Amino acid sequence: PILIYGADGPALSRALDRALTRNVKPAVYTEDMFKTTHDAANREAVRAVARTDLNLVGIAMRAERKVIDKIVDGLKFHN
């Protein structure tokens, strides 16, 4: 299943930190990625910024349900 949560930047950053501490490899989406035209430019846009300075607009991840539940704890479903 795919679950979509709504969150602001700080909440996305917290979820990213939680994913990384649980060895879950997330895909990150930053605002700068939407200004590029291809995958290599997207990767460079993310690489050019320190993780703490990423302007996150989304993250995607795949793991066991109980691991994901701990990562997204406190987030609400997108409405």
Steps between C-alpha positions, in 0.01 A plus 500: 500500500595863453430738786529877455556730793496879507784676679693825509876528452603437861275193524641364173852559628418315822356207304811496279723488808290218647521304174876535481551392863295188424707419190207571267624649174259780407451680172499874563319765303611861530351815356811548283436168325189644337716759323708236318416298193658158556615250761871591496415866565263395780776300667742791468243742648477279809875433520578874485327567834587374848235261635406742778440774240284298259171670418299178528161478334466122523663170587422145395608181671431131518536284812305274731180655630614530862822676390307746284255560786791611720640724227170680429384510862315827558424568133143520374366353178486747212148632450 
